[in-house]
Amino acid sequence: RIVFPDKGAAARYINSGYENSCIFEKKRNPQTGRIEGMELKAGDIPLGAKCIIVDDVCSAEGTFLWAGKILKEMGASAVYLLVTHCEPRIFKGNLLDDDSPITNVFTTNSMMDTKHPKINYINLTTESYV
């Protein structure tokens, strides 16, 4: 199942032919900007579904941890993250931990190419998978 972590991602990619996609909505603290909750606003997650969260960039990772946790609670068997760009600060959070709800991250090497067992890169200079 294709999952958009917020309305912004859905607006960017919804017309790319993704049928039966799911869309989350974030609740943020207006003072801090921190995510305080997320809710699945469109679509459903069948029990045992493999979900792919699609977005343009992974920076602070909070959105993806929230979405991954909710998807797992709803019965997803695996949650993958597909982002065009991934910032190095992904290594400072919990997204890549063993107990993270995210199974693997797929991204380009546009911003980094540090090796990690959970990260799969598409090499932009050779157009091959690393």
N, C-alpha and C positions, 0 to 999 in steps of 0.2 A: 504494500500500500504506500503510495506517495503521500508524504505529510509536509505541510508548510508550517513552520513554527510560529508564524504571525501573518497579519494581513499584508505587510510589505512584501514578504516572500511570495505570498499567493498572488498579489497583483503583478509581480515581475514574471512569474512562471506559469500561471494558471492557463494561459492560452497556448501552451506548448504541447497540448494534446494529452494532458494528464486527466484521465477519467477516474472517477471514484476517489478523488484525492480528499485529504482531511486538512482542516485548517484550525490552528490554535489561536486563541486570543490571550494576550498577556495582561496582567494587572500589575501596574507599577506604582511604587510609592512616589507621589508627586514631588516630595522634597529631595529624596535621595536618588531617584531614578532606578532603584533596585526592583527586581521582579519579586512580587509578593505572592503571585499565584498565576496559574494558567488553566485554561479550560478549552476543551475540544468543542469548537463552535459549529463545525461542519464535517460530515462524514462519520464513519464508524470504523472500528478496529475489530475484525473477526478474530476469534480465539485462535492463537497460533500464527497470526499474520507476521510476515516479515515486512518491516516498515523502513522506508528510506526518507529521512528528513532532508529536504532540499533547501539550500539558501546560498547566498553569495559569499559570505565571509564568516569565519569563526574567530572571534576575538576573546571575549571574556568567558565564553562557554555557558553562562548561566541559562540562557534560553534552551540550549540543547540538553542540558542535564534535567531541567524541568520537564521538557517534552518527553525525553527518553524514559524518565521515571513514570510518568503518567501512562505512556504507551505500554510499558511492561505491566503496570498495575491493571491495564485493560485487557491483558492477555497476549500481547505481542511476544513472539518467540525470539525475535532478534530485531535490533534497532541499529540501522546504519546511518551515518551522516555523510552527505554529499555536499561539499562546499567548493566554490570556485577558488577561494583564497583562504589560507589558514595562517593566523598570526603566531609567532613563536611563543606568545604567552599561554598557549594551550598547554604547555609543559608545566605551568605554575599552578594549574587548577586540578580538578578531579576527573575531568572528562576521560582521561586515558588510564585511570586506575582500574585494577582488576575487578572491582565491584561496581564500576560505572555501568549505567544502563546502555551505554553506547558500545556496540559490538566492534565496529571498525569505522575509521574515518577515511573517506576518499576525497582527495583534493589535488590541486596542481602544485608544482614547485615554484609558483610565482613569488611567494614571500618567504619560503623556507624549504629545506629538504633534509632536516634532521631525521635520522632513522629512529623508528619506534615500531614495535610489533603490531600496534593497532592502526598505524597510518600507512595508507597506500597512496603513492603519488603518481600523477600523470606528468611525465617530464615534458615541459613545453618546448624545450630546445630540440628534442629528438622525437617528440610525439610518441613515446613509448611508455609503458607502465613500469614503474620502479617498485 
